[in-house]
Amino acid sequence: MRWAIGLVFSFIGVLLLTKGLSLRAIGAESIDGDGIGVYFLGMEISDKVPTADIPTYANSFLGTGVILLLLAVSLFVILLKEKNTFKPIRRKNHA
């Protein structure tokens, strides 16, 4: 179960990093109108993000992605240092 949490953290962290990088790649020239809509995993974050606030959103996505990846790496390091994580759980004999 702990390995699955680490995998979920790393997956979401990579998705957040890619979203932040894609928002950074958007230039001010390519924006039509007042702003853009920002979506993540099918959820609407904001309908109209002004052009001046796009770098702030990009930095937020990048920062959150880095934090989640650091959490995943630290969890993997902790789990690899434990010697019992690869052994199956066995019932104790109560004799």
Buried (B, 14 or more C-beta within 10 A) or exposed (E): EEEEEBEEBBEBBBBBBEBBEEBBEBEEEEBEEEBBEBEBEEEEBEEEBEBEBBEEBBEBBBEBBBEBBEBBBEBBEEBEEEEEEEEEEEEEEEE
